[in-house]
Amino acid sequence: MLREETPGDTADYGCFLIWPVSHRQIFDQLIMSMGMVKIMKVQCCRLVLAGMCWFFFLSRDAVDPRQEGLFLQSSGHLRIMRGDFGLDGYLIQLAADLHRRNPASFQKGKDDTLSARGK
């Protein structure tokens, strides 16, 4: 598709966005590299950029027609879903991974919560 400069149908490798409503201070400052997730049995790439979660579907075969309505449309319209959709779990796992890789950069608070140490 890229070599031939023919982008194909917008649903071939569909993309949709989630604008999280909670944890705005975290998401607005976070850029995460791609990770793999499954959405309704479809393999997807997920990344966090510009305060939003981006999901790219890697196969059209199992895409539900309801999902296609969220993808970039040939008219140029792109719907952005507003909500959290389980992103709390994503942030908790991210914090745990960061702590496991570099425990010295975190400190325990009085209430047993972890916070990153400032420099």
N, C-alpha and C positions, 0 to 999 in steps of 0.2 A: 504494500500500500504506500509506504513512504517513498520507495524508489520510483514507483510509477506516478507519484504525485496524484493518486486517486484516493481520497480519504475514505471512500466507501460510505455505507449507510451509517447514520449516527448511532444505531443500535448494535452495530458490529462489535464495537468495543465501547459500550456505553459508559458514561460517567455521570455520577450524581454527587451532590454536595449536601452536607449537613452543617448548619450553623448552630453550634451548641449554645444553649441559653444559660447554663450554669458554668462555673469555672472560667468565666470570660478572661480574667487576668492571666490564667495559665494558657488558654488556647490562643489568645492574641499575641503571645510572645513565643509560641512554640513552633518549631519547624522540625518535623520528624521524617526520617527517610521511609521509603515504602516498606510495608509489611504485608504479608498475605493473610486474608481472612475469607471465610465463606459466608455468603449471604443467600439464604434459601437454596443451599446446595450448589451455588455458583461460585467458582474461584474468583476472587477479586484482589486487587492491590489497594491498600489504604495508605494515605499519607495525610499529615496535618500540615497545612500551609495557609497563611493569611487568615488565621483565626477560624478556619473551617476544616472539616474532615472531607477529603476527596476519596471517592471510591470508583475504581475503574474495573469494569467487568471484563474478564479475559475470554469469555465464550458467549456466543449468542445462543447456543443450543438449548440451554436450560433457563434462559431469561423469561420471566413471567411478563405477559403484556402490560400488567400494571406497573412493572418496573420501567418499561420503555418510556412511559409517560414522564418519568423523572429525568431521563437522559436529555442531553442537548438535542434540540429539535432542528430539523432542516430549516425552519424559519429563523433560527438563531436564538430562540428562547431556551432558557435553562431555569428550571425550577430549583429553588434552594429550600430544603426542608429545615424547619426551625424546631429544635428539640434536642434531647440528650441521647435517646435511643441506646442506652447501655454504655455510654461513654465514660461513666464513673468507673466502671470496671477496667476500662482501658487505661485511665489515669492512675488507678491504684497499681496495676501491673507495671506501668511505666516507672512509677516511683520505686516499687520493689526492685525492679531490674537495675535502676540507677544506684540504689543503695547497695545492692549486692556487688556491683562492679567497683564502687568507690565508697566504702562505708565511712572513711575518714572525713568525707565532705558533708556528712550529715551529723546533726546533734539531736539528742533527745530532749524534749520539752518537759515541763513539770507534769503535763497530763499524758505522758508516754507517747506523744506524737512526734514524728520526725519532721525536721525542717532543714533546708539546705543552709549551710554556713555561708555567710557573705564574706567577701574578701576585703 
